[in-house]
Amino acid sequence: MTDKRLQSLRDVYRPGVRVELIRMDDPQAPPPGTRGTVRGVDDVGSVLVDWDNGSGLNVAYPRDRCRILVGEWSPRVREQIRAIRATGETNMFDVPAVQAIANREGYHDLVLYLVDHKRAYADFILRGDR
């Protein structure tokens, strides 16, 4: 795994990103279609995932594959948004203030999510869960 490829994987598979398993070459693998939340990418390029079915097996590129689920929220991100909203400290559309509160409270999933998903966040604030 080259440093460039490793950084590319880390840029794509950020903590909090939701994924769906396509294939995994392991007898203990969750079934294809299982969804999960990315924890990060390790130094050998494996994507660390908390699978919704409780499995913790990593996606070892290039042998294993998963795809990013655009617009699907991590349950932790939803919980963190609700916790900040419940404080009443800020207008929820003030993204920098929400990020500051999230950082202070240790809601790192939300801090990272807001970097790349401001539009989906605003939609969630306006419409809630769908």
Residue pairs with C-beta under 8 A, 6 or more apart in sequence:
1 44
1 45
5 45
6 41
6 43
6 45
9 41
9 45
9 47
9 61
10 40
10 41
12 68
13 19
13 38
13 40
13 41
13 47
13 68
14 38
14 40
14 112
14 115
14 116
15 38
15 39
15 40
15 108
15 109
15 112
16 37
16 38
16 74
16 76
16 77
16 109
16 110
16 112
16 113
17 37
17 38
17 68
17 74
18 35
18 36
18 37
18 38
18 68
18 69
18 72
18 73
18 74
19 35
19 36
19 37
19 38
19 47
19 49
19 59
19 66
19 67
19 68
19 69
20 33
20 34
20 35
20 36
20 66
20 67
20 69
21 29
21 30
21 31
21 32
21 33
21 34
21 35
21 36
21 51
21 59
21 64
21 65
21 66
22 32
22 65
22 66
22 67
23 32
23 64
23 65
24 30
24 32
24 57
24 59
24 60
24 64
24 65
25 60
25 63
25 64
26 57
26 64
28 55
28 57
29 55
29 57
29 64
30 36
30 51
30 53
30 55
30 57
34 51
34 52
34 53
34 55
35 51
35 52
35 69
35 72
36 49
36 50
36 51
36 52
36 55
36 66
37 49
37 50
37 52
37 74
37 75
37 76
38 47
38 48
38 49
39 48
39 49
39 50
40 47
40 48
41 47
41 48
42 48
42 58
44 60
45 60
45 61
46 58
46 59
46 60
46 61
47 58
47 59
47 61
47 66
48 58
49 56
49 57
49 58
49 59
49 66
50 56
51 57
59 65
59 66
71 120
73 120
73 124
74 109
74 113
76 109
76 110
77 109
77 110
77 113
78 124
78 129
80 102
80 105
80 107
80 109
80 110
81 92
81 98
81 110
81 121
81 124
81 125
83 105
83 107
84 90
84 92
84 98
84 101
84 102
84 105
84 107
84 110
85 92
87 101
89 97
89 101
90 97
90 98
90 101
91 97
92 98
92 125
93 122
93 125
95 114
95 118
95 121
98 110
98 114
99 110
99 111
99 114
101 107
102 108
102 110
102 111
102 114
103 111
113 121
114 121
